[in-house]
Amino acid sequence: MKTNPFRWMKRRVKKFFLSLFSEKKASKYVAPIIDAASNNGYVESYSNKADSLHLDIKKIYEEDLQDNFLKTMKKLSPKFRGNKSSLAIDFQEEGFYGKTNSFYIVGTSYKEKSYPKAFRFITISRLTGKKEERVPLFALPWHIGQDIVESVEILISTVRPWLNKIEVVQFDRGFHNKQLIKFLEDNKIPYLIHAIKHKGYLCDLVDSTEDFCKEEHKFEIRMDKTKFFTKTKIYVCKNIENKNWIFFSSLNFKDKWSVRNKYRNRWQIETNYSVHNSARIMSRSIDYMVRYFYYIVDTLLQVLWRIRLSKTPFRTVLHTLSIGVNAMQKKKPYSTGT
């Protein structure tokens, strides 16, 4: 007999909580967090236990939170492994409007945002190749001075045992970095990086390209007073959706449309971040561990949803978990008519 997917999902969330809190506390903490996520609201607004929950979260070591999450993900990995995996590594922000300064509160990367500062997370996801689908796998909190290459190495090495062959790791423009390219080349990790068009050589290459250009490129890196050389392929793809695109890659592409078609799967990330933001566990806490805990829990909820209930909207699944299946079935359909 098949297990009810909602009960299955809730049991796994509670089991994760039991790895971090006592049984009594774990039972009390699951409901308000799911309530907050289903309403895209603040945990503090949905529970009078928020203060005690936050105190308990602050007692958890970052490594213990990660270890217990990764044990849960390892057990779930056969359900999302696939034959070949395309991965995406990206940054995601949670806006911060306060005046507090901290190691983990950094300036926003988006000029159009209303908030001046943010908590940031560097994330890794598996792209499914289907529209609007991804499986978030892991995330690290980002702090001032953090090494981007070391963080990428941790993310890839963490998820690699859960997957079969890695077909490509895709990066957005914030990862245009010579040291990162050297790391990926040295470790034979296939990659596709959307590059920023700086002044100088790249700008000249774009200007001299009529439609499409593929160029083998060798460049110098100085690390710890030592000179290294590494190579990559530069692709210039002009007039795609009225824009000119530059990519660094270890892959071979025959034309600009091949590059576009490979990278367009990564655009799922932007769509799926809107899914994440529409049902995000929010908090007013200025402590990075509280923010990181909620981000990890949200990642787990999304993974469980993708595995068993992906045909049902994420918010609907969370709302059903919050009020119960029977109560959800009795709700009247929403009507936009007059």
Steps between C-alpha positions, in 0.01 A plus 500: 500500500636840397574747776300822496748750345406778743558276801822375344619859450407613851665195660828573327494863608435392859777238480743772392389715794550205736864487393543855635250540786342287771186306405277735698645811337515353151126426509424858604728666245391329176146648482579874536780478245274335242225754583741787436621347171146431373402862564832654393512656845724543800543214746469759778145576378386138500632372829559611857788251502715698256727637776568156648545354150756766412687444826518129421615565142782722628623207711548290186843501338496580129683170433235300690217662304678418175592144601144410597356659186750314282415167667135564412589593141719191458200278581284693254761514220395177320168673429659790307829353374435463123750371241659836421477815707522864401572711805467873565691697761366841589455762771167572663423791729264572786457874528592677823372849586654543847800707606686207658836409350644151515739262330200336327305812403640616167409757238237397247612405149183641344481875453125492434417345840351717774722351771862620535637185667428128500573156638645302209521128429706325236285216369524190281203349318435217257330613179245249376479630143126549540345845505488660843655202675813466707601313810687716753772290661708702746600853599769675703458830684710775342712741701737787435833376365378149417698319230282427198715214365510323835123536534437357151733211579305421821164512320607275212687248717199483735239414236721294268450167687120539467514522119620294206681687224523880521432626148567869572511752784350833398584836654358850471703818447594537867736203455716642223828418676838382368581298813164322471565410135841359597342288777233364262755426226747335740227277640345423160159634604299600189380859533316784329546849644305805389768769484491874562610716208779706651706759319803372314541167323147361547345826390722507188411137425128579514544804276697299241249212494223516241277219627683217679854445616672205666853563622750291693637730766803462724553733793737560788413482871721601790429315826724521808770673293501209253406531135256247349347463158163353417280483194132530419271557205337838451167514317353824369134469404354815347141608441326240716181663628655836409801441724862400460615212721848388606577162655802313630470124466680168483228370266497502120219684322457530125287816496345766723166318522668193647648721772167673560308172519743358756495812716126563478439206738682706758233770468276257687688624806348849469150355464553265789635774724161662455352168623735514797417863576124443472512251788806603693545451873557856616647633820593832655804349668837661431687180596644324195445151647126565532486618139714207384287249692183627330671494160605136552149402616352671194744307278390174662132586447565571132689172453222298663242683290691432175530130586137423585269794427652707218175501299333695781602868551754543780282746696205259481713216634622714790149621577376139503782404737400794718124440533478130415377303198139470622468873569654579161250273320210682667617844389284660234671567165616858463299697245601822329151561371276777627 
